[in-house]
Amino acid sequence: ELGIAEAVAALAGHGHGEAHGGPTGRIGPVLGLLHAWGPRCGTPGRVPTPGLLTGLSGIGYALLRLGFADTVPSVLLLDPAPDGGACD
């Protein structure tokens, strides 16, 4: 569900009218499911795993994207870091 929210947000950011407001409508249900069931990995048997795409790291990263999309780049869309990835 978090990957779908990411895709809808990307479409809305590129001006697709049908996707406008879509990401906001998905955040509430996602947070409700996380509160009710806890984080559920996309692995067989929902076994917790630390992986980025189907595991707990991916859930955490997607939540960071939902809250701070302007500063956290999208891994799914291979976005560059907002400051160009420069380290100070």
N, C-alpha and C positions, 0 to 999 in steps of 0.2 A: 504494500500500500504506500509506503514511503517513496518507492521508486516512481510510482504513478504520480504522486504529488510533485515530485521533482520534474517529471516530464510536462505536467500541466503548467507548472510555474515557468518552465522554459518556453512553452508555447505562448503563454500570456505575455512574457517579456518580449516576444517577437511580434506582438500585435495581433495574434489570432483572437478574434472577437469571441469565439465560442469558449475559449479557455479563460477569458477574463473573469476573475473572481473565483475560479475553480480551486486554486491552491488553498485559499482561505476556507472554503467549504470542506476541505479534506482534513484540515489540521485538528479540528475538534474531535471528529470520530477516531482519528489515529491516537490522540492523547487519551481519549476515553478507553480505547482498547488496551493501551499500555497500562493504564491505571487498573483496569479490571483484571487483565490476564498476565501482566508483566511482559517483558520483552520475549518475543518468540522468534527464534531463528528460522531461516528458510532451509533447514537441513532435514533429512529424513528423521522422523520421530521428534522433530523440534528440539533436538539435542543442542544445548548451548555450545557455541563455538566462537572463538575470537575473531573470525574472518571479517573482512571489510565489506564484501558484497552480500553475503548471506548471514553474517554473524552479528555479534553484539557491537563490534566496532562500527559496522555499517549502520546499525540502529542509532547509535550515539552520534555518528557523523551526520546522518540525515536529520536528526533533531537539531543539531547545530545549524545546518543549512536552513531549516524552517525558521529559526530564530534570528539568524545573522547572515542571510543570503548575500548581503553586500560585502561581507568580509571573508566568508568561508567559500572557497571555490567548489564547483561541482566536480566530483570525481567521475560521476557517470557521464558527464558531457565533456570531460577532459578540459575544463576551463583552467586558464592560467590563474595564478594568485593575483589578487587585486592590485598589488604594488609591483607586479612583474616578477615576484619571487625573490626580490633582493633581500639579502641578509645584512643587517647592520652590525 
